[in-house]
Amino acid sequence: MTDSATYRDPNVTPPLPEAIPLGFQHVLAMFASNVTPSIIVAGAAGLAFGSGEQIYLIQMAMLFAGIATLFQTIGFGPIGARLPIMQGTSFAFVGVLAGIAATQGLGVALTSCIIGGALHFALGSVIGRIRWLFPPLVTGLVILAIGLYLIPVAIKYAAGGAATFQMEAESFGSMQHWSVALTVVVVALGFKFFSKGIMSNAAILIGLIAGYLLAMALGMVNFGAVGKASWITSIQVMPYGFQFSLGAVIAVTLVSIVSAIETVGDASATTKAGANREATDEEIQGATYADGLGTAVAGVFGGLPNTSFSQNVGIVGMTGIMSRHVVTIAGLVLIVCGLLPKIGAVIASMPLPVLGGGVIVMFGMVAAAGLNVLSEAEMNRRNMVIIAISLAVGLGLNLVPSAVQYLPGVVKTLMTSAVAPTALCAIVLNLALPEEGEA
């Protein structure tokens, strides 16, 4: 039996019989969120649902999420945090890329991803020198905002998903969906706190399996896509050509800055949740390099931008397993799924309410990790004002996007992302407001 406290060191690996299911748990936690952006952008570009082009974009999302994850966990040179950070297709870029794909085509969208990724990579060279802008007060707020922003996504999954997944609107929020999602939550919590060793560490995976079995019994699982899927993915270089647009590049680059801030937050949350320490400058720099490189390389082959996935930070906090090699296994699983569409189709057959139950726990853990980081900042009047205004503006604009409907498209997307305005307010106020007693 394994004591998770043994694995607070990212370089220590659990025995393979434990490490493999723990890695697979990371894949299941992020799978739906990883492929959803590709489905949305493909739809905006006018690709038919289930078409070969759409399936290709989905396969590239899995393949390059796996490759970018290996950039993070294994690393080479200065690239990679060498922490258990899971990479996946970023939701932050969806609004911008969907608009570009709809108006200028996928060629322009993917070209902007390549250039934006290269600029994101370059940001890694200075991220350490500007890290002073992100003390625990700011970083904790960013992590908390990420968690709170994602929680509605978890609820949507648990209630039955979204139109992009072909779920029937009339079944959204049904007791059938909620019974499956709550089964995942209850089983996961039961195994986490009332068992030991691998059964406790893999609690979320066990909960997902229990929910999946219940969904099968209720007739919610459809294996039709498995029969239609091919066996091998044919990888293409620049499938839509190289088409440059300055406006598109600027838009993607601005979102990349937000993605970099999220990665700083996720790296800090990972080390805080898994080892109760701050991330080092080298880890932050390596994570940023891996983010940018993963995005640029994915764009060359038709994949969308990658970023660190906050729900997987929740798994680290939930399990207490800090081993980067567990996430390396998850990256390898994603690469196999990307190369073998049959396997990806089997995983994709898992109904969203099953995944929703899992991510309710994990997104909540992300928010809790943010609160943990915030606890390092003194809760005086100054800091409480910064917290109050940053969250009110960041989450408020996300909840009421029409409040900034007259802003230019790119700026509007950033201002309604929850994370960007929260981070901006926190950084500016932290620099502008004097410490108590200094005024």
N, C-alpha and C positions, 0 to 999 in steps of 0.2 A: 504494500500500500504506500502511496506517495503523500508526503507532506508538502503542500504547495509552497511553504516557506523556504523549502530547499531550492526553489527555482526563481528566487528574486534576482539572480545574476543572469543577464541576457545570454551569456555564453554557455550556460549549463543546459543540457538537453534531457528531458524526461526519457525513460525507456520507450522504444518505438511502439510497443503495444498501447502506451498512453499517449505518446506524442502524435501518432497518426489520427486518432479520433479527435484530439484537441485541435489539430490543424484543420480537419474537415469541418469542425464546429465554426471556425473562423470563416470558411468558405460559405457555409450555409447562412451565416449572419449577414453577409454583405452581398449575396448573390443577386437578389432582386434589385437592390439599389444600384448594383454595378451595371446591369443590362438595361435598366429603365431609361437612362439618358439616351442610349443609342436608339431605342424604340421611338422616343419622342422626336429626336432630331431627324430620324429616317422618315417619320410621318410628315414632319414639316417640309422635308425636301420632296415630298410627293411619292415616296416609295410605298408600294402596296404592302399591307400587312401579310407576312408570311412569304414575301418575295425573296428570291435569291440574294438580292442586294441588301435587303434588311437583315436577313440571317447572317450575311457576311459581316455587317457592322456589329452584330451581337457577338459573333465569334471573336472578332478582334477586341471587343471590350473584355472578354474573358482572358484571351491570350496575353494581352499587354498589361492587364491588371496583374497577372501572374509574373510577368517579366519585370514590371516596375516594383513589385513586392520583393523580388530577389535583389534588385538594385538597393532596396532599403535594408534588408536583413543580412545579406551576404556582403554587399558593397565591394568596391574596388577603388583603391586610392582614397581620395577625399570624398568620394561619392557614397552615400548611404549612411543612415544613422546607426546601423547595426543594432537596431532595437526591434522589438516585435510590433512593427508598424505595417499594417495591411494597406496596400494601395488599391484603388479602384477608380472607375469612371466618375468624374466629379459632377454633382448636381449643380454646382455653382455656375457652370458654363452653359447650362441647358438653355436658359432664356436667350442669351446672346447668340449661341450657335444655331438655335432653332430659327431665329430671325434671319441670320446670315444665310442659312441653308434654303429658307423659303424665298428669299429675294435675290440671292446671288449664286446659289447652288452649293453642292457639297464640295466641289473643287476649291472654292474660295474658303469655305469653312475649315476644311482640313489643312489647307496651306497656312491659314492664320494660326491653327493649332501648332504647327511645326515651328513657325517663327516665334509665337508666344511662348512655347516651351523652351526654346533656346534662350530667350530673354529671362524667363523664370529661372533657368539654370544659372545664368550670369548673376542673378540676385543672390545666389548662394555665397558668392565671394564677399559680399558686404553684410550679410545678415547678422554675422557675429558682432560687427562693429556697431550695428544699430539695435542690438538686442536690449540695450538700456532703455529703449522705448517700451519694452514689454516686461515691466516688473510683475510680481504676483498679482497685484491689483488688476492690471490690464489683461494679463494672460488668463487669470481666473474668470474674468468677465467674458472673454472670447470663448473659452471652453464652455462656460455656462450657457452663453447665447447659442452655441452650436447644439448643445443638448436640448435646450428648450425649443429651438427651431425645428429639430428633427422629431420631437415627440408627436406633433400632429401627423407626420408621415407614418409613424408607428401605428397610431390609432386608425389611420386610413387603411393601412394594410390589414390590421386586425378586423376591421369592419367589412372587408371584402375587396380592397384594392381600388383601382381606378380604371377609367375607360381605356387607358393605354394597354391594359392587360385583358381587354375583352370581357370584363366582368359586367353582369347585368345590373343596371342601375337600380331596379326594383329589389334586388337581393342585398344591396348595400346596407350594412347594419343589422342584418338578420340574426336571430338567435343562433342559427346554425353556424354562421361565421364566428360569432363571439364565443360559442361553446368550444370551438376548435382553438381559438387564440388563448382563451383562459385556461384550457387544458395545458397548453405549452407553459404558461406562466406558473401554474400551480405545481406541475411536475418538476419544472426546473428549480423552483424554490425548495420543494421538498427534498430533492436529491442534493441540492447545495448545502442545506443546513441540517439534514438528518441522515447523511451518509458521510463516508470518508474516502480518501484516496481518489482513484480514477473516477469513481461514480460521482463524487462531489465535484471534481475538477471539470468533468464533462457534463455538468448538469444541464446546460443550455442545449447541448446536442441531444441529450436524452429527452428533454422537453420537446424539441423539434420532432424527434422520431415519434413520440407519443401523439403529438398533434397530427402528424402525417398519417399515422395509422388510423386515427379517428376520422380524418378527412376521407381516406380511402373507403372506410366503412359507410360513410355518408354519401358516397358517390361523387365527391368533389374533385377527384384526381382524374385527369385526362391524359392518357398516354399516346394520343393521336400524333403529336409532334415527333414522338420518338421514331415511329415508323417512317415518317417522311424525311427525317434528318439523314444526311449523307454520313459516311464513315470518316472521311478525311477532309480537312479544310485546305483549300488551295489559296495560299497567301499571295497577294498582289502588291506591288510597289506603286505608290501613287495611283490608286485605282481611279481617281477622278482628275488626275493631272495637277499641275502646279499653277494656280491662278491667284495672283497677288491683288489684294485690296488693302490700301492703307487704313481705311476706316475699320475694316474687320480686324486687322492686326492690332490696332490701338484698343479696340473693344476687348479682344481676348487677353491682351497684355494687362489691362486694368483688372480684369477678373483674376488673372494669374497672381497679382499682388495680394488680392483677398485670399486666394488659395494658399499662398505662402504664409500668411498670418494664421490661417487655420492649421497649417502644418506645424508651425511653432507651438500653437496651442495643443495640438494632438501629441507632439513629442513630449511636451512638458507634462501633459496629463498621463501619458504612458509611464514615464519614469516615476511620477508621483503615485499613480495607482499601483504600479507593480513593484517599486523598490523604495517608495517614500523618500525620493530625492529629486532635486532639480535636474533637468537635462543640461548637459554640458554644451559649450559653444560649438565644439566639434560635432556633437550629435545634431544640433540644430542646423549647422551648416551642411552636414552630410544629408540630412533629411530634405533640405531645400534643393540641393543638387539632384537628388534622386527624383524628386517631384518633377523638376523641369525636364530632366533627361527622359523620364518615362513618358511625359506628354509629347515631347518632340519625336521620339522614336515611334510612338503609337500613331501619330499623325501621318508619318511616312507610309504606313501600311493600312490606313483607313480607320484607325482607332481614335476615340475622343480623348480629351485631356484627363490625366490621372491626378489623384490627390490622396492624401492619407484619409482613411476611413474611421470616423469617430466611433461608430458602433463597435468596432473591434477593440478600441481602447476600453470600451465598456466590458468586453470579455476579459481583458487583462485584469481589470479591477474586480470583476465578478469571480474569476478563478484564482487570481493571485499568481498565475503562471507568467513569468517575465521572459521565458526563454524565446530568443529570436528564432531558434531553429524550428520551433512549433509553427511559426508563421511562414518560415521557409517551406515547410511541407504544404501549407495552404497555398503558397504561390505555385508550387509544382502541380498541385491538383488543378488550379485554374488554367495553367498552361496545357495540361492534358485535356481539360474541357474545351479549351479554345481550338485545339488541333483535332479533336474527335467530337464532332457535333452530336453524335448519338449520346455520349455521356452528358454533355451540356443539356440536351433535351430532357433527359431523365431528371436532372436536378431542377430544371425549369418547370417540370410538371408539378412541383410542390406548390400547393395553393397559397396565395398571399396571406390568408388568415393565419396559417401556420407560422410563416415568417414574422407576421405582425406580433404574435405573442412573444416571440424571441426578442424582437427589437424594442418592444415596450420596456423590457427589463434593461436592455443594453443602452438605449438612448437615455433612459433615466439614470443609469450609472455614469454616463458622460456628464450630465448635468451635476450629479453628485460630486464627480471629480473636480468640476469647476468650483463648486462650493468649498471643496477641500483646499484647493489652491488659494481661494479668496481668504480662507481662514488665517493665512500667513500675513495678510495685511491687517493693520490695526483698524478696528471698526470705530474710528472717530467720526465726527460730523463731516469733515472734508471728504473722506473716503466713501462715506455712506451717500453723500450727494452725488459723487462720481458714479457710483453703482446705480443709484436711482435714475439719474438722467440717461446714462448710457443704455440701460436695459429698456427704459421707457421709449426712447427714440428708436433704438434698433428693432425691438420686437413690435413696437407700435406701428412703424412704417411697413413692416412685413405683414401685419394683420390688416392694415388698411392701405394697400398699395395705391388706391385712387387718390390718396392725399398728395402724391407727388406725380400725378398723371401728366403734368405739363413739362416735366423735366425731359431732356433728350433721352432717347432710348437706352443708351449704355449707362448713363448716370442713373436713370430710373431703376434699371436692373440692379445696380450696385446698392442703391439706397434702400431697396426693398428686400435685400438678401439677408437681413437680420444681423449677420456677422460683420459686414463692412461698416455700417453706421455705428454699431456697438463699439467696434474697435476704434473707429475714428474719434468718437466722442470720448472714449476712455483715455486715449493717448493725448488728445488736445487738452482735456480738463486736467489730467494728471500733470501736464507740463505747465498749464496756466495758473492753476489754483495754488496758493502758497500752503505750505505745511502749517498745521495749527501751531500758533505761537510765533510764526514768522511775519505775519501781516502787521 
